[in-house]
Amino acid sequence: MTTDDREEITGDISGSAVSAARDLRVAFSRLRRRLREIAETQDLTPSQVSALTLLGKAGTTSASALAATEGVRPQSMAATLAGLDRHGLIQRHPDPQDGRRQLVSLTRAGRERAEGNRQAREEWLARALQDRYSENERRTIVEAMALLERLTQP
């Protein structure tokens, strides 16, 4: 892509913003891949890992709510949950307010797996930050994260 092409695509966006956006996207993609490698997920698909993580945070919820959160079709979420069910990581039970609907929650094995994965990723990341960065650099990262948090605000 030439500079002229980039200017045409970005309009009035500064070059530093375009560069920062690209670098940030690449760095976060690489970090996300590395964190996935750390977790015990060899027998799960990325979609299953994501649903497992969401259920670990949400507790009991419906498949349709999970699908909406993940931005996938309910049929796709049903297939994802079927895989988790085969691994014994979720359980389903009728919704007390609407018997036609099923609620999904983690089994004990599912909770242990989700928590173990979260803890393994956190420990790896904390150790990597400790080993690869100075105290001043870690403070800079904390400050940068506070700035990046604004991207998540409406």
C-alpha positions as CSV (number, residue, x, y, z in Angstrom):
1,M,0.0,0.0,0.0
2,T,1.4,3.4,-1.0
3,T,1.3,6.5,1.1
4,D,-1.2,7.9,-1.3
5,D,-3.5,4.8,-0.9
6,R,-3.2,5.1,2.9
7,E,-4.1,8.8,2.8
8,E,-7.1,8.0,0.6
9,I,-8.3,5.3,3.0
10,T,-7.7,7.2,6.2
11,G,-8.9,10.6,5.0
12,D,-8.1,13.1,7.8
13,I,-6.7,10.6,10.2
14,S,-3.1,11.4,11.2
15,G,-0.3,9.1,10.1
16,S,0.6,8.5,13.8
17,A,-2.9,7.3,14.5
18,V,-2.8,4.9,11.5
19,S,0.6,3.6,12.6
20,A,-0.5,3.2,16.2
21,A,-3.7,1.4,15.2
22,R,-1.8,-1.1,13.0
23,D,1.0,-1.7,15.6
24,L,-1.6,-2.1,18.4
25,R,-3.7,-4.5,16.4
26,V,-0.6,-6.6,15.6
27,A,0.7,-6.6,19.1
28,F,-2.6,-7.6,20.7
29,S,-3.2,-10.3,18.1
30,R,0.2,-11.8,18.9
31,L,-0.4,-11.5,22.6
32,R,-3.8,-13.2,22.3
33,R,-2.3,-16.1,20.3
34,R,0.4,-16.5,22.9
35,L,-2.0,-16.5,25.8
36,R,-4.1,-19.1,24.0
37,E,-1.0,-21.3,23.7
38,I,-0.5,-21.0,27.5
39,A,-3.9,-22.3,28.4
40,E,-4.8,-26.0,28.5
41,T,-6.9,-25.9,25.3
42,Q,-5.4,-28.5,23.0
43,D,-8.6,-30.4,22.8
44,L,-10.9,-27.4,22.5
45,T,-11.6,-25.1,19.6
46,P,-11.0,-21.3,20.0
47,S,-14.8,-20.9,20.0
48,Q,-15.1,-23.5,22.8
49,V,-12.4,-21.8,24.8
50,S,-14.1,-18.4,24.4
51,A,-17.5,-19.9,25.5
52,L,-15.8,-21.6,28.5
53,T,-14.3,-18.3,29.5
54,L,-17.6,-16.4,29.1
55,L,-19.4,-19.0,31.2
56,G,-16.7,-18.8,33.8
57,K,-17.4,-15.0,34.1
58,A,-21.2,-15.1,33.6
59,G,-22.1,-18.1,35.6
60,T,-25.5,-19.5,34.5
61,T,-26.9,-18.1,31.2
62,S,-28.7,-19.1,28.1
63,A,-27.2,-20.2,24.8
64,S,-28.8,-17.3,23.0
65,A,-27.3,-14.8,25.5
66,L,-23.9,-16.4,24.9
67,A,-24.4,-16.2,21.1
68,A,-25.3,-12.6,21.4
69,T,-22.2,-11.8,23.5
70,E,-19.9,-13.7,21.1
71,G,-21.6,-12.2,18.0
72,V,-22.4,-15.6,16.5
73,R,-25.6,-17.3,15.3
74,P,-27.5,-19.4,17.9
75,Q,-26.8,-22.5,15.8
76,S,-23.1,-21.8,15.9
77,M,-23.2,-21.4,19.7
78,A,-25.3,-24.7,20.0
79,A,-22.5,-26.5,18.1
80,T,-19.9,-24.9,20.4
81,L,-21.8,-25.9,23.5
82,A,-22.3,-29.4,22.2
83,G,-18.5,-29.7,22.1
84,L,-18.1,-28.5,25.7
85,D,-20.9,-30.9,26.7
86,R,-19.0,-33.8,25.2
87,H,-16.0,-32.8,27.3
88,G,-18.1,-32.7,30.4
89,L,-17.4,-29.0,31.0
90,I,-21.0,-27.7,30.9
91,Q,-24.4,-28.7,32.2
92,R,-27.9,-27.7,31.0
93,H,-31.0,-27.3,33.0
94,P,-34.5,-25.8,32.4
95,D,-34.9,-22.1,33.0
96,P,-37.2,-21.7,36.1
97,Q,-38.9,-18.7,34.5
98,D,-39.4,-20.3,31.0
99,G,-39.4,-24.1,30.9
100,R,-38.9,-24.1,27.1
101,R,-35.5,-22.5,27.5
102,Q,-32.3,-24.2,28.7
103,L,-29.8,-22.5,30.9
104,V,-26.1,-23.4,30.7
105,S,-23.5,-23.4,33.4
106,L,-20.1,-24.9,34.0
107,T,-19.7,-28.2,35.7
108,R,-17.1,-28.5,38.4
109,A,-14.6,-29.7,35.8
110,G,-15.5,-26.8,33.6
111,R,-15.0,-24.3,36.5
112,E,-11.7,-25.8,37.4
113,R,-10.6,-25.8,33.7
114,A,-11.7,-22.1,33.2
115,E,-10.0,-21.0,36.4
116,G,-6.9,-23.0,35.7
117,N,-6.6,-21.5,32.2
118,R,-7.1,-18.0,33.5
119,Q,-4.5,-18.5,36.3
120,A,-2.0,-20.0,33.9
121,R,-2.3,-17.1,31.5
122,E,-2.1,-14.5,34.3
123,E,1.0,-16.2,35.8
124,W,2.7,-16.4,32.4
125,L,2.0,-12.8,31.7
126,A,3.1,-11.5,35.1
127,R,6.3,-13.5,34.8
128,A,7.0,-12.3,31.3
129,L,6.4,-8.7,32.4
130,Q,8.7,-9.2,35.4
131,D,11.5,-10.9,33.3
132,R,11.4,-8.8,30.2
133,Y,10.7,-5.2,31.4
134,S,12.2,-2.9,34.0
135,E,10.1,-1.3,36.7
136,N,9.9,1.9,34.7
137,E,8.8,0.1,31.6
138,R,6.1,-1.8,33.6
139,R,4.9,1.6,34.9
140,T,4.7,2.9,31.3
141,I,2.7,-0.2,30.3
142,V,0.3,0.5,33.2
143,E,-0.1,4.1,32.1
144,A,-0.6,3.0,28.5
145,M,-3.3,0.5,29.5
146,A,-5.2,3.3,31.3
147,L,-5.1,5.3,28.0
148,L,-6.2,2.3,26.0
149,E,-9.1,1.7,28.3
150,R,-10.7,4.7,26.8
151,L,-11.0,2.8,23.5
152,T,-13.5,0.5,25.2
153,Q,-15.7,3.3,26.5
154,P,-18.8,4.3,24.4
